[in-house]
Amino acid sequence: MDLIRINGIRSYGHHGALPEEKRLGQRFTVSLELELDTRPAAAGDDLTKTVDYAAVIRTVEEQLKGKPVYLIETLAQQIAARILGGYPVVQAVTVEVHKPFAPVAADFDGISVRIRRARA
């Protein structure tokens, strides 16, 4: 399988376990690795035989701005499910959700979760 990477999709959401996170919201960053066979698209220089990056980015933004969840693990799973459900050419997806401003009393760059999901 070939890889298409989309890095650093940023959007604002209200996800988190604490009431302040739900009320105030925060920025999240998502990076993706889409696994697919790009040969058919490349052979004919045909966008319809690959994945439309702009559409994938909109899908991620919609999920980030959508119904709040407690865990970034849940958010990553929802994004993976939407990509596999909405883009049949994608055979597997790796989703990394980064929460740069997690409310933890420490000096650190953020917390992230990375999952990989594939078609059965």
Biopython code that builds the backbone (N, CA, C, O; Angstrom):
import numpy as np
from Bio.PDB.StructureBuilder import StructureBuilder

atoms = [
    (1, "MET", "N", (0.835, -1.195, 0.000)),
    (1, "MET", "CA", (0.000, 0.000, 0.000)),
    (1, "MET", "C", (0.876, 1.253, 0.000)),
    (1, "MET", "O", (1.969, 1.280, 0.564)),
    (2, "ASP", "N", (0.363, 2.261, -0.639)),
    (2, "ASP", "CA", (1.017, 3.567, -0.661)),
    (2, "ASP", "C", (0.451, 4.412, 0.479)),
    (2, "ASP", "O", (-0.610, 4.109, 1.024)),
    (3, "LEU", "N", (1.170, 5.467, 0.826)),
    (3, "LEU", "CA", (0.746, 6.347, 1.917)),
    (3, "LEU", "C", (0.533, 7.761, 1.416)),
    (3, "LEU", "O", (1.351, 8.299, 0.670)),
    (4, "ILE", "N", (-0.561, 8.350, 1.830)),
    (4, "ILE", "CA", (-0.774, 9.782, 1.679)),
    (4, "ILE", "C", (-0.839, 10.337, 3.094)),
    (4, "ILE", "O", (-1.651, 9.894, 3.906)),
    (5, "ARG", "N", (0.013, 11.301, 3.383)),
    (5, "ARG", "CA", (0.037, 11.915, 4.717)),
    (5, "ARG", "C", (-0.577, 13.305, 4.648)),
    (5, "ARG", "O", (-0.293, 14.090, 3.744)),
    (6, "ILE", "N", (-1.416, 13.581, 5.621)),
    (6, "ILE", "CA", (-1.979, 14.921, 5.800)),
    (6, "ILE", "C", (-1.628, 15.308, 7.234)),
    (6, "ILE", "O", (-2.115, 14.701, 8.188)),
    (7, "ASN", "N", (-0.792, 16.311, 7.373)),
    (7, "ASN", "CA", (-0.248, 16.669, 8.685)),
    (7, "ASN", "C", (-0.798, 17.988, 9.203)),
    (7, "ASN", "O", (-0.956, 18.954, 8.457)),
    (8, "GLY", "N", (-1.087, 18.004, 10.502)),
    (8, "GLY", "CA", (-1.379, 19.250, 11.194)),
    (8, "GLY", "C", (-2.704, 19.917, 10.875)),
    (8, "GLY", "O", (-2.757, 21.139, 10.734)),
    (9, "ILE", "N", (-3.776, 19.144, 10.757)),
    (9, "ILE", "CA", (-5.108, 19.732, 10.581)),
    (9, "ILE", "C", (-5.518, 20.312, 11.941)),
    (9, "ILE", "O", (-5.667, 19.578, 12.919)),
    (10, "ARG", "N", (-5.697, 21.619, 11.988)),
    (10, "ARG", "CA", (-6.016, 22.275, 13.261)),
    (10, "ARG", "C", (-7.449, 22.792, 13.250)),
    (10, "ARG", "O", (-7.924, 23.364, 12.270)),
    (11, "SER", "N", (-8.119, 22.568, 14.381)),
    (11, "SER", "CA", (-9.462, 23.091, 14.538)),
    (11, "SER", "C", (-9.785, 23.182, 16.024)),
    (11, "SER", "O", (-9.110, 22.581, 16.859)),
    (12, "TYR", "N", (-10.804, 23.924, 16.330)),
    (12, "TYR", "CA", (-11.237, 24.147, 17.702)),
    (12, "TYR", "C", (-12.362, 23.185, 18.040)),
    (12, "TYR", "O", (-13.269, 22.970, 17.236)),
    (13, "GLY", "N", (-12.300, 22.607, 19.236)),
    (13, "GLY", "CA", (-13.350, 21.704, 19.678)),
    (13, "GLY", "C", (-13.574, 21.810, 21.170)),
    (13, "GLY", "O", (-12.834, 22.499, 21.874)),
    (14, "HIS", "N", (-14.589, 21.131, 21.645)),
    (14, "HIS", "CA", (-14.957, 21.179, 23.068)),
    (14, "HIS", "C", (-14.867, 19.791, 23.697)),
    (14, "HIS", "O", (-15.728, 19.406, 24.487)),
    (15, "HIS", "N", (-13.841, 19.056, 23.351)),
    (15, "HIS", "CA", (-13.649, 17.697, 23.840)),
    (15, "HIS", "C", (-12.809, 17.714, 25.115)),
    (15, "HIS", "O", (-11.926, 18.555, 25.282)),
    (16, "GLY", "N", (-13.099, 16.777, 26.003)),
    (16, "GLY", "CA", (-12.323, 16.659, 27.230)),
    (16, "GLY", "C", (-13.183, 16.187, 28.378)),
    (16, "GLY", "O", (-14.412, 16.219, 28.316)),
    (17, "ALA", "N", (-12.515, 15.749, 29.426)),
    (17, "ALA", "CA", (-13.211, 15.189, 30.582)),
    (17, "ALA", "C", (-13.614, 16.250, 31.604)),
    (17, "ALA", "O", (-14.528, 16.032, 32.399)),
    (18, "LEU", "N", (-12.939, 17.389, 31.586)),
    (18, "LEU", "CA", (-13.218, 18.414, 32.588)),
    (18, "LEU", "C", (-14.291, 19.389, 32.096)),
    (18, "LEU", "O", (-14.377, 19.672, 30.901)),
    (19, "PRO", "N", (-15.104, 19.898, 33.019)),
    (19, "PRO", "CA", (-16.156, 20.848, 32.630)),
    (19, "PRO", "C", (-15.612, 22.074, 31.891)),
    (19, "PRO", "O", (-16.252, 22.580, 30.969)),
    (20, "GLU", "N", (-14.421, 22.552, 32.300)),
    (20, "GLU", "CA", (-13.830, 23.719, 31.643)),
    (20, "GLU", "C", (-13.509, 23.433, 30.178)),
    (20, "GLU", "O", (-13.656, 24.309, 29.325)),
    (21, "GLU", "N", (-13.074, 22.220, 29.890)),
    (21, "GLU", "CA", (-12.762, 21.847, 28.512)),
    (21, "GLU", "C", (-14.022, 21.863, 27.650)),
    (21, "GLU", "O", (-13.999, 22.322, 26.508)),
    (22, "LYS", "N", (-15.102, 21.364, 28.199)),
    (22, "LYS", "CA", (-16.370, 21.344, 27.476)),
    (22, "LYS", "C", (-16.893, 22.761, 27.260)),
    (22, "LYS", "O", (-17.422, 23.079, 26.196)),
    (23, "ARG", "N", (-16.743, 23.603, 28.271)),
    (23, "ARG", "CA", (-17.286, 24.959, 28.217)),
    (23, "ARG", "C", (-16.429, 25.881, 27.353)),
    (23, "ARG", "O", (-16.954, 26.583, 26.489)),
    (24, "LEU", "N", (-15.121, 25.888, 27.577)),
    (24, "LEU", "CA", (-14.235, 26.830, 26.896)),
    (24, "LEU", "C", (-13.724, 26.321, 25.555)),
    (24, "LEU", "O", (-13.509, 27.103, 24.630)),
    (25, "GLY", "N", (-13.529, 25.012, 25.453)),
    (25, "GLY", "CA", (-12.963, 24.437, 24.245)),
    (25, "GLY", "C", (-11.466, 24.677, 24.144)),
    (25, "GLY", "O", (-10.876, 25.359, 24.982)),
    (26, "GLN", "N", (-10.858, 24.109, 23.109)),
    (26, "GLN", "CA", (-9.426, 24.255, 22.886)),
    (26, "GLN", "C", (-9.085, 23.795, 21.482)),
    (26, "GLN", "O", (-9.914, 23.201, 20.792)),
    (27, "ARG", "N", (-7.867, 24.072, 21.067)),
    (27, "ARG", "CA", (-7.415, 23.666, 19.743)),
    (27, "ARG", "C", (-6.922, 22.225, 19.784)),
    (27, "ARG", "O", (-6.276, 21.797, 20.740)),
    (28, "PHE", "N", (-7.240, 21.489, 18.725)),
    (28, "PHE", "CA", (-6.756, 20.133, 18.523)),
    (28, "PHE", "C", (-6.043, 20.088, 17.174)),
    (28, "PHE", "O", (-6.367, 20.849, 16.263)),
    (29, "THR", "N", (-5.085, 19.200, 17.062)),
    (29, "THR", "CA", (-4.374, 19.002, 15.806)),
    (29, "THR", "C", (-4.450, 17.529, 15.443)),
    (29, "THR", "O", (-4.230, 16.664, 16.291)),
    (30, "VAL", "N", (-4.761, 17.243, 14.182)),
    (30, "VAL", "CA", (-4.882, 15.861, 13.707)),
    (30, "VAL", "C", (-3.954, 15.664, 12.516)),
    (30, "VAL", "O", (-3.891, 16.498, 11.612)),
    (31, "SER", "N", (-3.237, 14.547, 12.532)),
    (31, "SER", "CA", (-2.433, 14.122, 11.382)),
    (31, "SER", "C", (-2.908, 12.744, 10.961)),
    (31, "SER", "O", (-3.303, 11.922, 11.787)),
    (32, "LEU", "N", (-2.861, 12.508, 9.646)),
    (32, "LEU", "CA", (-3.380, 11.261, 9.081)),
    (32, "LEU", "C", (-2.355, 10.600, 8.174)),
    (32, "LEU", "O", (-1.535, 11.270, 7.546)),
    (33, "GLU", "N", (-2.414, 9.284, 8.117)),
    (33, "GLU", "CA", (-1.751, 8.500, 7.087)),
    (33, "GLU", "C", (-2.826, 7.639, 6.448)),
    (33, "GLU", "O", (-3.425, 6.788, 7.105)),
    (34, "LEU", "N", (-3.066, 7.862, 5.171)),
    (34, "LEU", "CA", (-4.071, 7.108, 4.425)),
    (34, "LEU", "C", (-3.347, 6.054, 3.598)),
    (34, "LEU", "O", (-2.447, 6.378, 2.823)),
    (35, "GLU", "N", (-3.738, 4.799, 3.761)),
    (35, "GLU", "CA", (-3.126, 3.705, 3.009)),
    (35, "GLU", "C", (-4.054, 3.309, 1.868)),
    (35, "GLU", "O", (-5.211, 2.948, 2.084)),
    (36, "LEU", "N", (-3.524, 3.384, 0.648)),
    (36, "LEU", "CA", (-4.298, 3.043, -0.533)),
    (36, "LEU", "C", (-3.339, 2.746, -1.676)),
    (36, "LEU", "O", (-2.145, 3.032, -1.592)),
    (37, "ASP", "N", (-3.869, 2.178, -2.727)),
    (37, "ASP", "CA", (-3.093, 1.918, -3.931)),
    (37, "ASP", "C", (-3.255, 3.135, -4.845)),
    (37, "ASP", "O", (-4.338, 3.366, -5.385)),
    (38, "THR", "N", (-2.195, 3.903, -5.017)),
    (38, "THR", "CA", (-2.270, 5.119, -5.827)),
    (38, "THR", "C", (-1.985, 4.862, -7.310)),
    (38, "THR", "O", (-2.070, 5.789, -8.115)),
    (39, "ARG", "N", (-1.651, 3.636, -7.683)),
    (39, "ARG", "CA", (-1.290, 3.351, -9.079)),
    (39, "ARG", "C", (-2.412, 3.666, -10.075)),
    (39, "ARG", "O", (-2.130, 4.261, -11.115)),
    (40, "PRO", "N", (-3.659, 3.299, -9.807)),
    (40, "PRO", "CA", (-4.715, 3.631, -10.781)),
    (40, "PRO", "C", (-4.847, 5.137, -11.018)),
    (40, "PRO", "O", (-5.033, 5.572, -12.154)),
    (41, "ALA", "N", (-4.752, 5.923, -9.963)),
    (41, "ALA", "CA", (-4.852, 7.375, -10.110)),
    (41, "ALA", "C", (-3.649, 7.924, -10.872)),
    (41, "ALA", "O", (-3.796, 8.762, -11.762)),
    (42, "ALA", "N", (-2.466, 7.445, -10.517)),
    (42, "ALA", "CA", (-1.248, 7.937, -11.160)),
    (42, "ALA", "C", (-1.198, 7.559, -12.641)),
    (42, "ALA", "O", (-0.755, 8.352, -13.472)),
    (43, "ALA", "N", (-1.643, 6.367, -12.964)),
    (43, "ALA", "CA", (-1.592, 5.905, -14.360)),
    (43, "ALA", "C", (-2.419, 6.783, -15.280)),
    (43, "ALA", "O", (-2.029, 7.031, -16.421)),
    (44, "GLY", "N", (-3.554, 7.254, -14.797)),
    (44, "GLY", "CA", (-4.420, 8.082, -15.627)),
    (44, "GLY", "C", (-4.458, 9.538, -15.206)),
    (44, "GLY", "O", (-5.233, 10.325, -15.749)),
    (45, "ASP", "N", (-3.603, 9.911, -14.214)),
    (45, "ASP", "CA", (-3.613, 11.269, -13.677)),
    (45, "ASP", "C", (-5.048, 11.691, -13.344)),
    (45, "ASP", "O", (-5.519, 12.756, -13.743)),
    (46, "ASP", "N", (-5.736, 10.788, -12.578)),
    (46, "ASP", "CA", (-7.185, 10.881, -12.380)),
    (46, "ASP", "C", (-7.533, 11.018, -10.896)),
    (46, "ASP", "O", (-7.388, 10.066, -10.129)),
    (47, "LEU", "N", (-7.988, 12.192, -10.501)),
    (47, "LEU", "CA", (-8.363, 12.459, -9.114)),
    (47, "LEU", "C", (-9.466, 11.535, -8.619)),
    (47, "LEU", "O", (-9.506, 11.210, -7.432)),
    (48, "THR", "N", (-10.359, 11.107, -9.498)),
    (48, "THR", "CA", (-11.477, 10.268, -9.062)),
    (48, "THR", "C", (-11.036, 8.880, -8.616)),
    (48, "THR", "O", (-11.827, 8.142, -8.029)),
    (49, "LYS", "N", (-9.778, 8.513, -8.887)),
    (49, "LYS", "CA", (-9.286, 7.184, -8.496)),
    (49, "LYS", "C", (-8.378, 7.238, -7.278)),
    (49, "LYS", "O", (-7.704, 6.260, -6.953)),
    (50, "THR", "N", (-8.361, 8.375, -6.611)),
    (50, "THR", "CA", (-7.601, 8.510, -5.372)),
    (50, "THR", "C", (-8.505, 9.182, -4.348)),
    (50, "THR", "O", (-9.726, 9.180, -4.503)),
    (51, "VAL", "N", (-7.927, 9.745, -3.320)),
    (51, "VAL", "CA", (-8.712, 10.402, -2.282)),
    (51, "VAL", "C", (-8.528, 11.913, -2.414)),
    (51, "VAL", "O", (-7.417, 12.393, -2.638)),
    (52, "ASP", "N", (-9.611, 12.647, -2.276)),
    (52, "ASP", "CA", (-9.590, 14.103, -2.354)),
    (52, "ASP", "C", (-9.138, 14.647, -0.997)),
    (52, "ASP", "O", (-9.878, 14.570, -0.016)),
    (53, "TYR", "N", (-7.933, 15.191, -0.946)),
    (53, "TYR", "CA", (-7.372, 15.658, 0.329)),
    (53, "TYR", "C", (-8.257, 16.711, 0.985)),
    (53, "TYR", "O", (-8.457, 16.690, 2.199)),
    (54, "ALA", "N", (-8.787, 17.635, 0.180)),
    (54, "ALA", "CA", (-9.626, 18.700, 0.739)),
    (54, "ALA", "C", (-10.866, 18.133, 1.411)),
    (54, "ALA", "O", (-11.276, 18.616, 2.467)),
    (55, "ALA", "N", (-11.465, 17.117, 0.813)),
    (55, "ALA", "CA", (-12.652, 16.487, 1.401)),
    (55, "ALA", "C", (-12.304, 15.782, 2.707)),
    (55, "ALA", "O", (-13.069, 15.845, 3.670)),
    (56, "VAL", "N", (-11.152, 15.112, 2.746)),
    (56, "VAL", "CA", (-10.717, 14.437, 3.979)),
    (56, "VAL", "C", (-10.500, 15.469, 5.081)),
    (56, "VAL", "O", (-10.916, 15.257, 6.220)),
    (57, "ILE", "N", (-9.857, 16.572, 4.754)),
    (57, "ILE", "CA", (-9.624, 17.623, 5.751)),
    (57, "ILE", "C", (-10.951, 18.163, 6.282)),
    (57, "ILE", "O", (-11.092, 18.374, 7.487)),
    (58, "ARG", "N", (-11.911, 18.385, 5.411)),
    (58, "ARG", "CA", (-13.237, 18.861, 5.862)),
    (58, "ARG", "C", (-13.895, 17.836, 6.794)),
    (58, "ARG", "O", (-14.533, 18.210, 7.778)),
    (59, "THR", "N", (-13.740, 16.561, 6.484)),
    (59, "THR", "CA", (-14.296, 15.508, 7.341)),
    (59, "THR", "C", (-13.704, 15.588, 8.742)),
    (59, "THR", "O", (-14.429, 15.499, 9.733)),
    (60, "VAL", "N", (-12.394, 15.754, 8.824)),
    (60, "VAL", "CA", (-11.726, 15.850, 10.127)),
    (60, "VAL", "C", (-12.187, 17.099, 10.865)),
    (60, "VAL", "O", (-12.491, 17.036, 12.056)),
    (61, "GLU", "N", (-12.241, 18.226, 10.177)),
    (61, "GLU", "CA", (-12.691, 19.472, 10.817)),
    (61, "GLU", "C", (-14.114, 19.343, 11.353)),
    (61, "GLU", "O", (-14.409, 19.820, 12.449)),
    (62, "GLU", "N", (-14.987, 18.710, 10.598)),
    (62, "GLU", "CA", (-16.368, 18.511, 11.062)),
    (62, "GLU", "C", (-16.399, 17.694, 12.347)),
    (62, "GLU", "O", (-17.157, 18.003, 13.266)),
    (63, "GLN", "N", (-15.578, 16.656, 12.412)),
    (63, "GLN", "CA", (-15.549, 15.817, 13.610)),
    (63, "GLN", "C", (-14.982, 16.598, 14.796)),
    (63, "GLN", "O", (-15.498, 16.492, 15.909)),
    (64, "LEU", "N", (-13.931, 17.375, 14.567)),
    (64, "LEU", "CA", (-13.337, 18.160, 15.652)),
    (64, "LEU", "C", (-14.317, 19.199, 16.192)),
    (64, "LEU", "O", (-14.358, 19.446, 17.397)),
    (65, "LYS", "N", (-15.101, 19.803, 15.311)),
    (65, "LYS", "CA", (-16.060, 20.837, 15.720)),
    (65, "LYS", "C", (-17.386, 20.258, 16.190)),
    (65, "LYS", "O", (-18.244, 20.987, 16.688)),
    (66, "GLY", "N", (-17.556, 18.951, 16.032)),
    (66, "GLY", "CA", (-18.831, 18.304, 16.313)),
    (66, "GLY", "C", (-19.081, 18.004, 17.774)),
    (66, "GLY", "O", (-18.497, 18.613, 18.670)),
    (67, "LYS", "N", (-19.960, 17.054, 17.984)),
    (67, "LYS", "CA", (-20.401, 16.674, 19.334)),
    (67, "LYS", "C", (-19.205, 16.344, 20.225)),
    (67, "LYS", "O", (-18.380, 15.504, 19.865)),
    (68, "PRO", "N", (-19.105, 16.995, 21.383)),
    (68, "PRO", "CA", (-17.975, 16.752, 22.281)),
    (68, "PRO", "C", (-17.946, 15.325, 22.827)),
    (68, "PRO", "O", (-18.982, 14.713, 23.088)),
    (69, "VAL", "N", (-16.724, 14.818, 22.991)),
    (69, "VAL", "CA", (-16.479, 13.529, 23.637)),
    (69, "VAL", "C", (-15.499, 13.757, 24.781)),
    (69, "VAL", "O", (-14.834, 14.791, 24.839)),
    (70, "TYR", "N", (-15.414, 12.804, 25.678)),
    (70, "TYR", "CA", (-14.502, 12.921, 26.811)),
    (70, "TYR", "C", (-13.052, 12.637, 26.434)),
    (70, "TYR", "O", (-12.142, 13.328, 26.892)),
    (71, "LEU", "N", (-12.836, 11.627, 25.603)),
    (71, "LEU", "CA", (-11.486, 11.123, 25.356)),
    (71, "LEU", "C", (-10.999, 11.408, 23.944)),
    (71, "LEU", "O", (-11.770, 11.348, 22.986)),
    (72, "ILE", "N", (-9.707, 11.722, 23.823)),
    (72, "ILE", "CA", (-9.153, 11.868, 22.484)),
    (72, "ILE", "C", (-9.059, 10.505, 21.799)),
    (72, "ILE", "O", (-8.983, 10.433, 20.572)),
    (73, "GLU", "N", (-9.064, 9.434, 22.574)),
    (73, "GLU", "CA", (-9.125, 8.089, 22.002)),
    (73, "GLU", "C", (-10.433, 7.903, 21.214)),
    (73, "GLU", "O", (-10.443, 7.328, 20.126)),
    (74, "THR", "N", (-11.520, 8.398, 21.789)),
    (74, "THR", "CA", (-12.825, 8.331, 21.126)),
    (74, "THR", "C", (-12.828, 9.202, 19.877)),
    (74, "THR", "O", (-13.341, 8.800, 18.833)),
    (75, "LEU", "N", (-12.264, 10.375, 19.988)),
    (75, "LEU", "CA", (-12.193, 11.294, 18.856)),
    (75, "LEU", "C", (-11.405, 10.664, 17.702)),
    (75, "LEU", "O", (-11.832, 10.743, 16.550)),
    (76, "ALA", "N", (-10.274, 10.046, 17.997)),
    (76, "ALA", "CA", (-9.468, 9.375, 16.965)),
    (76, "ALA", "C", (-10.261, 8.245, 16.311)),
    (76, "ALA", "O", (-10.225, 8.093, 15.090)),
    (77, "GLN", "N", (-10.968, 7.460, 17.102)),
    (77, "GLN", "CA", (-11.779, 6.359, 16.574)),
    (77, "GLN", "C", (-12.880, 6.881, 15.658)),
    (77, "GLN", "O", (-13.122, 6.310, 14.595)),
    (78, "GLN", "N", (-13.544, 7.955, 16.057)),
    (78, "GLN", "CA", (-14.610, 8.524, 15.237)),
    (78, "GLN", "C", (-14.076, 9.041, 13.906)),
    (78, "GLN", "O", (-14.713, 8.859, 12.869)),
    (79, "ILE", "N", (-12.917, 9.679, 13.930)),
    (79, "ILE", "CA", (-12.312, 10.174, 12.696)),
    (79, "ILE", "C", (-11.956, 9.005, 11.787)),
    (79, "ILE", "O", (-12.249, 9.040, 10.592)),
    (80, "ALA", "N", (-11.331, 7.974, 12.336)),
    (80, "ALA", "CA", (-10.968, 6.796, 11.532)),
    (80, "ALA", "C", (-12.206, 6.163, 10.908)),
    (80, "ALA", "O", (-12.189, 5.805, 9.731)),
    (81, "ALA", "N", (-13.270, 6.023, 11.679)),
    (81, "ALA", "CA", (-14.500, 5.406, 11.176)),
    (81, "ALA", "C", (-15.102, 6.237, 10.039)),
    (81, "ALA", "O", (-15.577, 5.681, 9.049)),
    (82, "ARG", "N", (-15.085, 7.547, 10.178)),
    (82, "ARG", "CA", (-15.633, 8.405, 9.124)),
    (82, "ARG", "C", (-14.811, 8.321, 7.845)),
    (82, "ARG", "O", (-15.368, 8.322, 6.748)),
    (83, "ILE", "N", (-13.501, 8.249, 7.977)),
    (83, "ILE", "CA", (-12.654, 8.162, 6.781)),
    (83, "ILE", "C", (-12.845, 6.822, 6.088)),
    (83, "ILE", "O", (-13.007, 6.776, 4.868)),
    (84, "LEU", "N", (-12.829, 5.734, 6.844)),
    (84, "LEU", "CA", (-13.032, 4.420, 6.221)),
    (84, "LEU", "C", (-14.437, 4.299, 5.651)),
    (84, "LEU", "O", (-14.631, 3.655, 4.619)),
    (85, "GLY", "N", (-15.413, 4.905, 6.304)),
    (85, "GLY", "CA", (-16.789, 4.845, 5.816)),
    (85, "GLY", "C", (-17.065, 5.739, 4.628)),
    (85, "GLY", "O", (-17.955, 5.452, 3.827)),
    (86, "GLY", "N", (-16.316, 6.815, 4.502)),
    (86, "GLY", "CA", (-16.609, 7.792, 3.470)),
    (86, "GLY", "C", (-15.706, 7.773, 2.252)),
    (86, "GLY", "O", (-16.008, 8.409, 1.242)),
    (87, "TYR", "N", (-14.604, 7.051, 2.337)),
    (87, "TYR", "CA", (-13.622, 7.048, 1.253)),
    (87, "TYR", "C", (-13.225, 5.611, 0.943)),
    (87, "TYR", "O", (-12.246, 5.112, 1.497)),
    (88, "PRO", "N", (-13.964, 4.938, 0.072)),
    (88, "PRO", "CA", (-13.769, 3.501, -0.181)),
    (88, "PRO", "C", (-12.380, 3.123, -0.682)),
    (88, "PRO", "O", (-11.951, 1.986, -0.483)),
    (89, "VAL", "N", (-11.672, 4.036, -1.321)),
    (89, "VAL", "CA", (-10.342, 3.723, -1.840)),
    (89, "VAL", "C", (-9.318, 3.575, -0.705)),
    (89, "VAL", "O", (-8.286, 2.930, -0.890)),
    (90, "VAL", "N", (-9.593, 4.164, 0.466)),
    (90, "VAL", "CA", (-8.684, 4.079, 1.609)),
    (90, "VAL", "C", (-8.847, 2.707, 2.268)),
    (90, "VAL", "O", (-9.937, 2.346, 2.712)),
    (91, "GLN", "N", (-7.759, 1.959, 2.325)),
    (91, "GLN", "CA", (-7.790, 0.611, 2.899)),
    (91, "GLN", "C", (-7.497, 0.594, 4.396)),
    (91, "GLN", "O", (-7.970, -0.282, 5.119)),
    (92, "ALA", "N", (-6.710, 1.571, 4.855)),
    (92, "ALA", "CA", (-6.401, 1.702, 6.278)),
    (92, "ALA", "C", (-6.056, 3.164, 6.544)),
    (92, "ALA", "O", (-5.645, 3.895, 5.643)),
    (93, "VAL", "N", (-6.229, 3.570, 7.789)),
    (93, "VAL", "CA", (-5.925, 4.944, 8.168)),
    (93, "VAL", "C", (-5.266, 4.948, 9.547)),
    (93, "VAL", "O", (-5.672, 4.221, 10.454)),
    (94, "THR", "N", (-4.255, 5.772, 9.674)),
    (94, "THR", "CA", (-3.647, 6.048, 10.975)),
    (94, "THR", "C", (-4.032, 7.475, 11.324)),
    (94, "THR", "O", (-3.849, 8.397, 10.530)),
    (95, "VAL", "N", (-4.567, 7.640, 12.522)),
    (95, "VAL", "CA", (-5.040, 8.946, 12.993)),
    (95, "VAL", "C", (-4.277, 9.290, 14.262)),
    (95, "VAL", "O", (-4.234, 8.501, 15.207)),
    (96, "GLU", "N", (-3.681, 10.464, 14.275)),
    (96, "GLU", "CA", (-3.064, 10.959, 15.501)),
    (96, "GLU", "C", (-3.761, 12.247, 15.900)),
    (96, "GLU", "O", (-3.789, 13.213, 15.137)),
    (97, "VAL", "N", (-4.322, 12.254, 17.101)),
    (97, "VAL", "CA", (-4.980, 13.440, 17.653)),
    (97, "VAL", "C", (-4.064, 13.995, 18.730)),
    (97, "VAL", "O", (-3.692, 13.303, 19.677)),
    (98, "HIS", "N", (-3.709, 15.264, 18.558)),
    (98, "HIS", "CA", (-2.816, 15.936, 19.498)),
    (98, "HIS", "C", (-3.590, 17.015, 20.237)),
    (98, "HIS", "O", (-4.276, 17.839, 19.631)),
    (99, "LYS", "N", (-3.466, 16.994, 21.546)),
    (99, "LYS", "CA", (-4.133, 17.963, 22.418)),
    (99, "LYS", "C", (-3.025, 18.785, 23.075)),
    (99, "LYS", "O", (-2.503, 18.390, 24.118)),
    (100, "PRO", "N", (-2.658, 19.933, 22.474)),
    (100, "PRO", "CA", (-1.496, 20.666, 22.957)),
    (100, "PRO", "C", (-1.689, 21.368, 24.300)),
    (100, "PRO", "O", (-0.715, 21.682, 24.984)),
    (101, "PHE", "N", (-2.925, 21.610, 24.672)),
    (101, "PHE", "CA", (-3.170, 22.364, 25.904)),
    (101, "PHE", "C", (-3.949, 21.551, 26.932)),
    (101, "PHE", "O", (-4.857, 22.067, 27.583)),
    (102, "ALA", "N", (-3.591, 20.284, 27.073)),
    (102, "ALA", "CA", (-4.258, 19.436, 28.069)),
    (102, "ALA", "C", (-4.060, 20.037, 29.458)),
    (102, "ALA", "O", (-2.958, 20.469, 29.796)),
    (103, "PRO", "N", (-5.123, 20.066, 30.265)),
    (103, "PRO", "CA", (-5.053, 20.706, 31.585)),
    (103, "PRO", "C", (-4.354, 19.815, 32.615)),
    (103, "PRO", "O", (-4.989, 19.201, 33.472)),
    (104, "VAL", "N", (-3.048, 19.769, 32.502)),
    (104, "VAL", "CA", (-2.224, 18.995, 33.433)),
    (104, "VAL", "C", (-1.210, 19.958, 34.037)),
    (104, "VAL", "O", (-0.615, 20.767, 33.325)),
    (105, "ALA", "N", (-1.019, 19.870, 35.329)),
    (105, "ALA", "CA", (-0.103, 20.778, 36.020)),
    (105, "ALA", "C", (1.341, 20.336, 35.797)),
    (105, "ALA", "O", (1.991, 19.804, 36.696)),
    (106, "ALA", "N", (1.827, 20.569, 34.576)),
    (106, "ALA", "CA", (3.208, 20.223, 34.231)),
    (106, "ALA", "C", (3.591, 21.018, 32.984)),
    (106, "ALA", "O", (2.729, 21.514, 32.259)),
    (107, "ASP", "N", (4.881, 21.129, 32.752)),
    (107, "ASP", "CA", (5.391, 21.807, 31.560)),
    (107, "ASP", "C", (5.670, 20.749, 30.501)),
    (107, "ASP", "O", (6.639, 19.998, 30.616)),
    (108, "PHE", "N", (4.828, 20.682, 29.466)),
    (108, "PHE", "CA", (4.978, 19.673, 28.420)),
    (108, "PHE", "C", (4.336, 20.186, 27.145)),
    (108, "PHE", "O", (3.607, 21.177, 27.165)),
    (109, "ASP", "N", (4.606, 19.511, 26.036)),
    (109, "ASP", "CA", (4.147, 19.972, 24.724)),
    (109, "ASP", "C", (2.756, 19.497, 24.338)),
    (109, "ASP", "O", (2.224, 19.939, 23.319)),
    (110, "GLY", "N", (2.166, 18.632, 25.103)),
    (110, "GLY", "CA", (0.828, 18.162, 24.778)),
    (110, "GLY", "C", (0.723, 16.659, 24.924)),
    (110, "GLY", "O", (1.691, 15.973, 25.254)),
    (111, "ILE", "N", (-0.456, 16.175, 24.674)),
    (111, "ILE", "CA", (-0.755, 14.745, 24.762)),
    (111, "ILE", "C", (-1.352, 14.330, 23.429)),
    (111, "ILE", "O", (-2.133, 15.073, 22.835)),
    (112, "SER", "N", (-0.988, 13.148, 22.959)),
    (112, "SER", "CA", (-1.584, 12.671, 21.712)),
    (112, "SER", "C", (-1.868, 11.180, 21.806)),
    (112, "SER", "O", (-1.290, 10.453, 22.615)),
    (113, "VAL", "N", (-2.769, 10.766, 20.955)),
    (113, "VAL", "CA", (-3.069, 9.347, 20.807)),
    (113, "VAL", "C", (-2.996, 9.050, 19.318)),
    (113, "VAL", "O", (-3.415, 9.857, 18.488)),
    (114, "ARG", "N", (-2.456, 7.874, 18.991)),
    (114, "ARG", "CA", (-2.313, 7.476, 17.600)),
    (114, "ARG", "C", (-2.906, 6.076, 17.435)),
    (114, "ARG", "O", (-2.534, 5.144, 18.148)),
    (115, "ILE", "N", (-3.836, 5.944, 16.482)),
    (115, "ILE", "CA", (-4.463, 4.646, 16.226)),
    (115, "ILE", "C", (-4.370, 4.311, 14.734)),
    (115, "ILE", "O", (-4.250, 5.199, 13.890)),
    (116, "ARG", "N", (-4.427, 3.032, 14.436)),
    (116, "ARG", "CA", (-4.502, 2.588, 13.047)),
    (116, "ARG", "C", (-5.708, 1.668, 12.923)),
    (116, "ARG", "O", (-5.876, 0.737, 13.711)),
    (117, "ARG", "N", (-6.538, 1.936, 11.934)),
    (117, "ARG", "CA", (-7.708, 1.112, 11.669)),
    (117, "ARG", "C", (-7.696, 0.710, 10.194)),
    (117, "ARG", "O", (-7.330, 1.500, 9.323)),
    (118, "ALA", "N", (-8.100, -0.522, 9.936)),
    (118, "ALA", "CA", (-8.113, -1.038, 8.556)),
    (118, "ALA", "C", (-9.449, -1.690, 8.279)),
    (118, "ALA", "O", (-10.197, -2.047, 9.188)),
    (119, "ARG", "N", (-9.725, -1.835, 6.988)),
    (119, "ARG", "CA", (-10.926, -2.550, 6.585)),
    (119, "ARG", "C", (-10.795, -4.005, 6.991)),
    (119, "ARG", "O", (-9.697, -4.561, 7.012)),
    (120, "ALA", "N", (-11.919, -4.612, 7.311)),
    (120, "ALA", "CA", (-11.915, -6.027, 7.720)),
    (120, "ALA", "C", (-11.577, -6.936, 6.548)),
    (120, "ALA", "O", (-11.528, -8.156, 6.707)),
]
sb = StructureBuilder()
sb.init_structure("model")
sb.init_model(0)
sb.init_chain("A")
sb.init_seg("    ")
for serial, (resi, resn, name, xyz) in enumerate(atoms, 1):
    if name == "N":
        sb.init_residue(resn, " ", resi, " ")
    sb.init_atom(name, np.array(xyz, "f"), 0.0, 1.0, " ", f" {name:<3s}", serial, name[0])
structure = sb.get_structure()
